[in-house]
């Protein structure tokens, strides 16, 4: 199914540990801001922060949602997240199984 209007998104954020990742994921599902959240195994992140190179173990969340709720989703992640500046990156889902995309639609939002 083509989604030329980018109605559906895959959103990424990294958390410092599994506990905070699971807590954020649970809240996003309860508040219907996500249809599904994958909590990935530990990853190693290397990045520059405040002028210094850092290396940190993190847990990544992969969040399936609709573009209509992205603003609220970003606000909610920011309010729940332990980082001062959480990574929140949204990638449009340009195609997918129609029934799966319909499921995302039904499980997110406030209709």
MOVENNOR-V239099 format. One record per pair of residues at least 6 apart in sequence whose C-alpha atoms are under 7 Angstrom apart, sorted by sequence separation. I is the first residue (numbers start at 1). J is the second residue. If there is no record, write none. Layout:
I:J
I:J
This chain:
15:21
28:34
29:35
47:53
48:54
47:54
46:54
47:55
78:86
46:55
45:55
46:56
44:55
45:56
25:37
44:56
45:57
44:57
45:58
43:57
44:58
74:88
42:57
43:58
42:58
43:59
42:59
21:39
41:59
40:59
39:59
40:60
39:60
40:61
39:61
38:61
39:62
37:61
38:62
37:62
38:63
37:63
36:63
37:64
36:64
34:63
35:64
34:64
35:65
34:65
33:65
33:69
21:59
65:104
66:105
21:61
33:73
69:109
16:57
17:58
18:59
16:58
17:59
66:108
15:58
16:59
65:108
14:58
15:59
14:59
15:60
14:60
13:60
14:61
12:60
13:61
12:61
12:62
11:62
12:63
10:62
11:63
10:63
11:64
24:77
10:64
9:64
10:65
9:65
24:80
8:65
9:66
8:66
9:67
7:66
8:67
7:67
35:104
35:107
13:86
14:87
35:108
13:87
34:108
13:88
32:107
33:108
12:88
13:89
32:108
33:109
11:88
12:89
32:109
11:89
12:90
11:90
10:90
11:91
9:90
10:91
9:91
10:92
9:92
10:93
8:92
9:93
8:93
6:92
6:93
6:94
4:94
3:94
2:94
3:95
2:95
1:95
1:96
1:97
1:98
